[in-house]
């Protein structure tokens, strides 16, 4: 569930920035879709960073 929230947060941030840039450049359609794509990438990177951090903190069971 937390991973879905991170991707959703990234997309929301992308929508905001895409909309702002789209309004400034009078091309909302282009920048909104670019913002969503970049936001999904940012959300995925947040998710991956959280997974790596969780694996480093957990004790190694094979030892």
C-alpha positions as CSV (number, residue, x, y, z in Angstrom):
1,X,0.0,0.0,0.0
2,X,2.8,2.4,0.8
3,X,4.4,1.9,-2.7
4,X,1.1,2.9,-4.3
5,X,1.0,6.1,-2.3
6,X,4.5,7.0,-3.4
7,X,3.7,6.5,-7.1
8,X,0.4,8.5,-6.6
9,X,2.3,11.3,-4.8
10,X,4.8,11.5,-7.7
11,X,2.0,11.6,-10.3
12,X,0.2,14.3,-8.3
13,X,3.4,16.4,-8.2
14,X,3.9,15.9,-11.9
15,X,0.3,17.0,-12.6
16,X,0.9,20.2,-10.7
17,X,4.1,21.1,-12.4
18,X,2.8,20.0,-15.8
19,X,-0.2,22.2,-15.4
20,X,1.8,25.2,-14.3
21,X,4.2,24.9,-17.2
22,X,1.3,24.3,-19.6
23,X,-0.5,27.4,-18.5
24,X,2.7,29.5,-18.8
25,X,3.4,28.1,-22.3
26,X,-0.2,27.9,-23.5
27,X,0.2,24.2,-24.2
28,X,-1.6,22.4,-21.3
29,X,-2.1,19.1,-23.2
30,X,1.5,18.5,-23.9
31,X,2.9,19.6,-20.5
32,X,0.2,17.8,-18.5
33,X,1.1,14.5,-20.1
34,X,4.8,15.2,-19.7
35,X,4.2,16.0,-16.1
36,X,2.3,12.8,-15.5
37,X,5.1,10.7,-17.1
38,X,7.8,12.5,-15.1
39,X,5.8,12.2,-11.9
40,X,5.3,8.5,-12.4
41,X,9.1,8.2,-12.8
42,X,9.7,10.2,-9.7
43,X,7.2,8.1,-7.8
44,X,8.8,4.9,-8.9
45,X,12.3,6.2,-7.9
46,X,10.8,7.0,-4.4
47,X,9.5,3.5,-4.2
48,X,12.8,1.9,-5.2
49,X,14.7,4.1,-2.8
50,X,12.3,3.0,0.0
51,X,12.8,-0.7,-1.0
52,X,16.6,-0.4,-0.9
53,X,16.6,1.4,2.4
54,X,14.4,-1.3,3.9
55,X,16.7,-4.1,2.7
56,X,19.8,-2.4,4.1
57,X,18.2,-2.0,7.5
58,X,17.0,-5.5,7.8
59,X,19.3,-8.1,9.3
60,X,20.8,-10.7,7.0
61,X,19.1,-14.1,7.7
62,X,21.7,-16.2,5.9
63,X,24.5,-15.5,8.4
